[in-house]
């Protein structure tokens, strides 16, 4: 994952079918209402087709990509018991 390009952003598809890339650090909250609403810290929000779970998976993948492999092993050592 390249943290300098689109891979560092969270990809969502709007209800209109438009693909958008959101900055993880600007996401304030995500909730289902029944579509998924992504609220940004700027006050702007997007209604998207993606599920909360799929957005969460992208966030976790992004955060894991920010941790070097050696550090990842130290960070998660002993947590899988």
HUFEN-V539323 format. One record per residue. N is the residue number from 0. RES is the residue in one small letter. PSI is psi in whole degrees, 0 to 359 (none if undefined). NEAR is the number of other C-alpha atoms within 10 Angstrom. Layout:
N,RES,PSI,NEAR / N,RES,PSI,NEAR
This chain:
0,x,129,12 / 1,x,112,11 / 2,x,4,12 / 3,x,345,8 / 4,x,211,8 / 5,x,333,13 / 6,x,344,15 / 7,x,1,21 / 8,x,161,19 / 9,x,119,21 / 10,x,127,19 / 11,x,156,22 / 12,x,120,15 / 13,x,167,17 / 14,x,336,14 / 15,x,0,9 / 16,x,356,10 / 17,x,133,9 / 18,x,132,12 / 19,x,150,14 / 20,x,122,13 / 21,x,144,17 / 22,x,122,14 / 23,x,320,17 / 24,x,350,11 / 25,x,359,12 / 26,x,121,17 / 27,x,312,13 / 28,x,164,11 / 29,x,131,19 / 30,x,155,13 / 31,x,133,13 / 32,x,18,8 / 33,x,337,9 / 34,x,174,15 / 35,x,129,19 / 36,x,125,20 / 37,x,113,21 / 38,x,130,17 / 39,x,161,18 / 40,x,343,11 / 41,x,351,9 / 42,x,342,9 / 43,x,149,9 / 44,x,159,15 / 45,x,137,17 / 46,x,124,20 / 47,x,161,21 / 48,x,336,16 / 49,x,148,18 / 50,x,159,17 / 51,x,318,16 / 52,x,318,10 / 53,x,325,13 / 54,x,319,18 / 55,x,320,13 / 56,x,319,13 / 57,x,321,18 / 58,x,314,19 / 59,x,316,11 / 60,x,318,15 / 61,x,312,19 / 62,x,322,13 / 63,x,325,13 / 64,x,340,16 / 65,x,347,13 / 66,x,127,12 / 67,x,147,9 / 68,x,316,11 / 69,x,319,8 / 70,x,326,10 / 71,x,317,13 / 72,x,319,11 / 73,x,320,9 / 74,x,319,11 / 75,x,8,9 / 76,x,126,10 / 77,x,0,8 / 78,x,342,6 / 79,x,75,5 / 80,x,none,4
